[in-house]
């Protein structure tokens, strides 16, 4: 994903038995980058909606082409940098803690119950789950009249 400019660069990692894996990634300047979730709360009209959809579709396509899943592709795990002049966007996916091969990695047993998840706790994360997750929050945005191009959730079922 980083090779395609869709995630921060991974510089290295360290594994210690009994502890979570530590990753060293490219630092995104928080003066220039913010989560897509925060951006859409305040600047939803300052983005080229078609380009946003295309980049999000590209992220899903890149993951799927390698039979990978992200597992937690909510808008707070996508960073955005926007150009106010031409409304272009640059996106980076973060938080790959649950990522892995589709059908092999699993949802955590304990996770936020206030969030809709496309699979149950402990179940394998399947290829279509990332798409369903993305379309669930896009559908919510569309219902709030922020976006009009995104397909409704039913179209990905």
Backbone as CSV, one residue per row, in Angstrom:
resi,resn,N_x,N_y,N_z,CA_x,CA_y,CA_z,C_x,C_y,C_z
1,UNK,0.826,-1.192,0.000,0.000,0.000,0.000,0.872,1.259,0.000
2,UNK,1.947,1.250,0.768,2.834,2.418,0.803,3.478,2.647,-0.557
3,UNK,3.779,1.564,-1.288,4.374,1.694,-2.620,3.461,2.441,-3.577
4,UNK,2.144,2.375,-3.324,1.169,3.060,-4.156,0.750,4.400,-3.565
5,UNK,1.413,4.826,-2.488,1.063,6.094,-1.853,-0.242,6.045,-1.091
6,UNK,-0.674,4.843,-0.665,-1.960,4.699,0.018,-1.823,4.393,1.507
7,UNK,-0.585,4.335,1.996,-0.317,4.109,3.425,1.026,4.744,3.748
8,UNK,1.246,5.062,5.021,2.576,5.558,5.396,3.629,4.470,5.135
9,UNK,4.856,4.892,4.886,5.941,3.937,4.655,6.260,3.196,5.946
10,UNK,6.541,1.901,5.817,6.956,1.077,6.947,8.476,1.023,6.948
11,UNK,9.070,1.500,8.031,10.532,1.502,8.127,11.070,0.262,8.832
12,UNK,10.275,-0.332,9.683,10.720,-1.530,10.380,9.737,-1.931,11.459
13,UNK,10.022,-3.056,12.093,9.176,-3.532,13.185,9.994,-4.406,14.119
14,UNK,9.464,-4.588,15.318,10.129,-5.434,16.309,9.087,-6.316,16.971
15,UNK,9.413,-7.588,17.079,8.531,-8.543,17.741,9.201,-9.023,19.020
16,UNK,8.458,-8.929,20.111,8.930,-9.410,21.401,7.878,-10.378,21.926
17,UNK,8.296,-11.570,22.292,7.354,-12.586,22.765,6.521,-12.035,23.925
18,UNK,5.207,-12.191,23.812,4.296,-11.744,24.851,3.881,-10.290,24.760
19,UNK,4.366,-9.587,23.761,4.023,-8.165,23.608,3.531,-7.915,22.186
20,UNK,2.732,-6.855,21.994,2.312,-6.521,20.633,3.521,-6.157,19.767
21,UNK,3.412,-6.405,18.486,4.464,-6.020,17.548,4.534,-4.505,17.478
22,UNK,5.740,-3.965,17.521,5.947,-2.519,17.415,6.364,-2.192,15.984
23,UNK,5.713,-1.216,15.375,5.993,-0.809,14.006,6.549,0.606,13.986
24,UNK,7.507,0.846,13.113,8.034,2.191,12.895,7.609,2.595,11.486
25,UNK,6.745,3.619,11.414,6.207,4.050,10.123,6.495,5.520,9.899
26,UNK,6.279,5.935,8.671,6.411,7.345,8.297,5.492,8.195,9.174
27,UNK,6.009,9.304,9.635,5.221,10.225,10.441,4.467,11.184,9.520
28,UNK,3.149,11.250,9.669,2.339,12.192,8.902,2.173,13.453,9.743
29,UNK,2.576,14.576,9.202,2.507,15.860,9.895,1.051,16.196,10.207
30,UNK,0.714,16.275,11.486,-0.670,16.529,11.876,-1.127,17.947,11.583
31,UNK,-0.226,18.801,11.157,-0.645,20.128,10.689,-1.209,20.034,9.272
32,UNK,-0.767,19.031,8.531,-1.208,18.862,7.145,-2.209,17.716,6.982
33,UNK,-2.166,16.752,7.876,-3.014,15.563,7.779,-3.993,15.508,8.946
34,UNK,-5.161,14.938,8.688,-6.123,14.662,9.753,-6.921,13.424,9.360
35,UNK,-7.624,12.861,10.319,-8.423,11.686,9.962,-9.557,12.116,9.034
36,UNK,-9.944,11.225,8.166,-11.071,11.500,7.272,-12.332,11.753,8.089
37,UNK,-12.474,11.060,9.197,-13.617,11.244,10.083,-13.712,12.698,10.552
38,UNK,-12.605,13.237,11.065,-12.586,14.627,11.534,-12.767,15.605,10.382
39,UNK,-12.109,15.342,9.271,-12.200,16.214,8.107,-13.645,16.355,7.641
40,UNK,-14.352,15.230,7.544,-15.719,15.268,7.031,-16.692,15.936,8.001
41,UNK,-16.349,15.949,9.269,-17.199,16.642,10.246,-17.209,18.143,10.000
42,UNK,-16.059,18.673,9.561,-15.916,20.124,9.466,-15.736,20.667,8.057
43,UNK,-15.180,19.855,7.138,-14.828,20.351,5.808,-15.400,19.507,4.670
44,UNK,-16.553,18.938,4.847,-17.087,18.007,3.853,-17.254,18.628,2.469
45,UNK,-17.472,19.919,2.390,-17.659,20.550,1.081,-16.337,20.927,0.430
46,UNK,-15.236,20.802,1.166,-13.934,21.233,0.651,-13.163,20.096,-0.011
47,UNK,-13.863,19.092,-0.471,-13.202,17.937,-1.076,-13.879,17.583,-2.394
48,UNK,-13.084,17.130,-3.335,-13.613,16.624,-4.593,-14.184,15.240,-4.302
49,UNK,-15.484,15.141,-4.246,-16.148,13.899,-3.832,-15.837,12.740,-4.758
50,UNK,-15.777,13.019,-6.052,-15.477,11.962,-7.015,-14.070,11.428,-6.787
51,UNK,-13.123,12.322,-6.568,-11.758,11.870,-6.324,-11.671,11.078,-5.025
52,UNK,-12.373,11.505,-3.989,-12.385,10.775,-2.731,-12.889,9.353,-2.952
53,UNK,-13.983,9.216,-3.672,-14.536,7.890,-3.971,-13.529,7.048,-4.750
54,UNK,-12.866,7.642,-5.729,-11.893,6.901,-6.536,-10.714,6.403,-5.703
55,UNK,-10.229,7.248,-4.796,-9.094,6.835,-3.970,-9.511,5.728,-2.996
56,UNK,-10.680,5.865,-2.388,-11.173,4.821,-1.482,-11.373,3.521,-2.255
57,UNK,-11.935,3.593,-3.448,-12.089,2.393,-4.286,-10.733,1.776,-4.601
58,UNK,-9.728,2.603,-4.849,-8.379,2.115,-5.143,-7.786,1.372,-3.947
59,UNK,-8.033,1.881,-2.754,-7.559,1.218,-1.539,-8.158,-0.184,-1.436
60,UNK,-9.463,-0.277,-1.618,-10.156,-1.580,-1.550,-9.616,-2.518,-2.633
61,UNK,-9.427,-1.987,-3.834,-8.922,-2.791,-4.949,-7.519,-3.319,-4.670
62,UNK,-6.629,-2.468,-4.160,-5.248,-2.890,-3.872,-5.225,-3.997,-2.826
63,UNK,-6.010,-3.847,-1.782,-6.077,-4.887,-0.759,-6.601,-6.193,-1.361
64,UNK,-7.694,-6.098,-2.103,-8.315,-7.283,-2.691,-7.437,-7.991,-3.696
65,UNK,-6.635,-7.251,-4.437,-5.783,-7.869,-5.456,-4.731,-8.790,-4.841
66,UNK,-4.431,-8.601,-3.573,-3.466,-9.447,-2.875,-4.149,-10.367,-1.860
67,UNK,-5.495,-10.426,-1.914,-6.305,-11.209,-0.991,-6.073,-10.792,0.463
68,UNK,-5.834,-9.491,0.664,-5.639,-8.948,2.001,-6.883,-8.200,2.437
69,UNK,-7.026,-8.094,3.733,-8.081,-7.284,4.337,-7.441,-6.350,5.356
70,UNK,-8.074,-5.226,5.573,-7.627,-4.287,6.600,-8.300,-4.644,7.920
71,UNK,-9.601,-4.889,7.878,-10.350,-5.317,9.048,-10.958,-4.205,9.877
72,UNK,-10.477,-2.975,9.728,-10.988,-1.861,10.527,-10.916,-0.576,9.696
73,UNK,-11.518,-0.631,8.519,-11.406,0.460,7.554,-12.496,1.511,7.781
74,UNK,-12.511,2.026,9.012,-13.408,3.130,9.337,-12.754,4.440,8.916
75,UNK,-13.540,5.493,8.846,-13.014,6.787,8.393,-11.968,7.357,9.349
76,UNK,-11.925,6.892,10.596,-10.890,7.372,11.511,-9.562,6.653,11.301
77,UNK,-9.519,5.653,10.424,-8.274,4.968,10.074,-7.800,5.319,8.662
78,UNK,-8.348,6.410,8.146,-7.913,6.953,6.859,-7.519,8.406,7.112
79,UNK,-6.292,8.732,6.777,-5.802,10.103,6.942,-5.968,10.840,5.615
80,UNK,-6.298,12.117,5.693,-6.509,12.925,4.492,-5.690,14.212,4.562
81,UNK,-5.183,14.579,3.408,-4.542,15.875,3.209,-5.247,16.458,1.993
82,UNK,-5.828,17.635,2.137,-6.590,18.197,1.025,-5.975,19.509,0.558
83,UNK,-6.194,19.785,-0.712,-5.762,21.037,-1.319,-7.012,21.886,-1.489
84,UNK,-7.091,22.966,-0.734,-8.288,23.812,-0.760,-8.491,24.502,-2.104
85,UNK,-7.415,24.695,-2.862,-7.520,25.400,-4.138,-8.260,24.564,-5.183
86,UNK,-7.835,23.317,-5.368,-8.476,22.501,-6.406,-9.335,21.376,-5.829
87,UNK,-9.472,21.335,-4.500,-10.276,20.340,-3.789,-9.776,18.914,-3.994
88,UNK,-8.493,18.752,-4.365,-7.932,17.411,-4.516,-7.613,16.830,-3.140
89,UNK,-7.500,15.513,-3.076,-7.234,14.840,-1.820,-6.090,13.845,-1.965
90,UNK,-5.411,13.633,-0.868,-4.384,12.611,-0.753,-4.771,11.804,0.477
91,UNK,-4.872,10.488,0.363,-5.297,9.639,1.478,-4.207,8.636,1.832
92,UNK,-4.135,8.287,3.123,-3.258,7.229,3.614,-4.050,6.397,4.617
93,UNK,-3.994,5.093,4.474,-4.639,4.181,5.419,-3.662,3.936,6.567
94,UNK,-4.187,3.941,7.787,-3.370,3.657,8.965,-4.004,2.527,9.771
95,UNK,-3.356,2.111,10.828,-3.864,1.125,11.790,-4.119,-0.236,11.139
96,UNK,-3.040,-0.911,10.822,-3.128,-2.224,10.180,-3.083,-3.374,11.195
97,UNK,-3.477,-3.113,12.432,-3.393,-4.123,13.483,-4.168,-5.396,13.172
98,UNK,-5.285,-5.285,12.494,-6.107,-6.453,12.203,-5.880,-6.975,10.787
99,UNK,-5.024,-6.339,10.029,-4.835,-6.680,8.613,-4.166,-8.041,8.453
100,UNK,-4.436,-8.636,7.322,-3.824,-9.917,6.992,-4.540,-10.562,5.837
101,UNK,-4.278,-11.834,5.651,-4.897,-12.566,4.549,-6.379,-12.782,4.827
102,UNK,-7.208,-12.490,3.829,-8.658,-12.646,3.954,-9.000,-14.075,4.382
103,UNK,-9.890,-14.189,5.353,-10.324,-15.485,5.844,-9.388,-16.109,6.868
104,UNK,-8.186,-15.565,7.013,-7.212,-16.111,7.965,-7.128,-15.270,9.240
105,UNK,-7.237,-13.954,9.106,-7.218,-13.090,10.290,-8.633,-12.993,10.836
106,UNK,-8.735,-12.694,12.124,-10.043,-12.690,12.786,-10.293,-11.373,13.510
107,UNK,-11.588,-11.082,13.663,-11.983,-9.952,14.497,-11.643,-10.268,15.944
108,UNK,-11.314,-9.236,16.693,-11.051,-9.411,18.115,-12.317,-9.856,18.830
109,UNK,-12.144,-10.566,19.934,-13.291,-10.989,20.734,-13.959,-9.796,21.399
110,UNK,-13.151,-8.829,21.805,-13.672,-7.599,22.411,-13.358,-6.421,21.503
111,UNK,-14.381,-5.698,21.119,-14.222,-4.511,20.292,-15.371,-3.574,20.581
112,UNK,-15.325,-2.380,20.065,-16.331,-1.362,20.324,-17.700,-1.854,19.854
113,UNK,-18.622,-1.990,20.783,-19.962,-2.508,20.454,-20.889,-1.439,19.896
114,UNK,-20.453,-0.185,19.949,-21.261,0.903,19.399,-21.050,1.065,17.898
115,UNK,-20.095,0.334,17.360,-19.772,0.409,15.931,-20.358,-0.799,15.222
116,UNK,-20.929,-0.570,14.040,-21.398,-1.685,13.226,-20.191,-2.361,12.587
117,UNK,-20.102,-3.673,12.717,-19.027,-4.464,12.119,-19.634,-5.451,11.133
118,UNK,-18.974,-5.698,10.006,-19.520,-6.637,9.015,-19.380,-8.101,9.412
119,UNK,-18.651,-8.396,10.477,-18.511,-9.770,10.960,-18.596,-9.786,12.474
120,UNK,-18.857,-10.969,13.000,-18.996,-11.126,14.443,-17.636,-11.260,15.120
121,UNK,-17.599,-10.967,16.404,-16.371,-11.100,17.188,-15.834,-12.525,17.063
122,UNK,-14.532,-12.640,16.795,-13.881,-13.939,16.681,-13.980,-14.584,15.308
123,UNK,-14.844,-14.072,14.445,-14.998,-14.639,13.103,-13.881,-14.172,12.177
124,UNK,-13.620,-14.956,11.110,-12.622,-14.513,10.122,-13.071,-13.225,9.431
125,UNK,-12.099,-12.383,9.093,-12.378,-11.166,8.340,-12.308,-11.538,6.863
126,UNK,-13.423,-11.413,6.181,-13.533,-11.838,4.784,-13.264,-10.667,3.835
127,UNK,-13.002,-10.996,2.574,-12.639,-10.014,1.558,-13.664,-8.895,1.421
128,UNK,-14.934,-9.216,1.483,-15.959,-8.194,1.273,-16.224,-7.343,2.515
129,UNK,-15.636,-7.675,3.657,-15.904,-6.924,4.879,-15.363,-5.501,4.826
130,UNK,-14.189,-5.301,4.231,-13.661,-3.935,4.123,-14.604,-3.062,3.305
131,UNK,-15.068,-3.589,2.192,-15.993,-2.839,1.341,-17.292,-2.525,2.087
132,UNK,-17.820,-3.501,2.798,-19.055,-3.269,3.554,-18.852,-2.219,4.638
133,UNK,-17.693,-2.255,5.297,-17.400,-1.263,6.331,-17.330,0.141,5.724
134,UNK,-16.600,0.280,4.624,-16.475,1.582,3.968,-17.843,2.090,3.527
135,UNK,-18.630,1.234,2.898,-19.928,1.686,2.416,-20.892,1.970,3.551
136,UNK,-20.690,1.388,4.722,-21.573,1.705,5.847,-21.389,3.155,6.276
137,UNK,-20.135,3.633,6.364,-19.969,5.032,6.763,-20.214,5.978,5.602
138,UNK,-19.968,5.539,4.379,-20.303,6.386,3.234,-21.811,6.554,3.129
139,UNK,-22.536,5.471,3.397,-23.994,5.530,3.361,-24.511,6.491,4.426
140,UNK,-23.898,6.469,5.606,-24.294,7.406,6.664,-24.035,8.842,6.234
141,UNK,-22.920,9.088,5.553,-22.625,10.429,5.055,-23.657,10.857,4.025
142,UNK,-24.021,9.940,3.153,-25.003,10.259,2.119,-26.343,10.615,2.760
143,UNK,-26.742,9.891,3.790,-28.001,10.184,4.473,-27.970,11.545,5.154
144,UNK,-26.775,11.995,5.512,-26.623,13.325,6.099,-26.456,14.406,5.036
145,UNK,-26.656,14.039,3.769,-26.600,14.941,2.625,-25.217,15.533,2.378
146,UNK,-24.165,14.908,2.906,-22.829,15.403,2.649,-22.312,14.910,1.304
147,UNK,-22.728,13.717,0.928,-22.277,13.132,-0.331,-23.486,12.618,-1.085
148,UNK,-23.386,12.644,-2.410,-24.490,12.140,-3.211,-24.046,11.043,-4.165
149,UNK,-22.757,10.855,-4.395,-22.278,9.890,-5.377,-22.176,8.469,-4.820
150,UNK,-21.946,8.317,-3.544,-21.698,6.990,-2.990,-22.922,6.099,-3.137
151,UNK,-22.665,4.867,-3.517,-23.755,3.905,-3.651,-24.258,3.530,-2.269
152,UNK,-25.561,3.218,-2.146,-26.068,2.799,-0.846,-25.499,1.442,-0.450
153,UNK,-25.523,1.140,0.831,-24.946,-0.087,1.375,-25.523,-1.334,0.709
154,UNK,-26.794,-1.335,0.379,-27.417,-2.524,-0.197,-26.733,-2.943,-1.506
155,UNK,-26.094,-2.023,-2.204,-25.506,-2.347,-3.508,-24.236,-3.189,-3.391
156,UNK,-23.690,-3.356,-2.193,-22.490,-4.165,-2.043,-22.770,-5.499,-1.380
157,UNK,-24.011,-5.745,-1.023,-24.362,-6.990,-0.343,-24.271,-8.177,-1.279
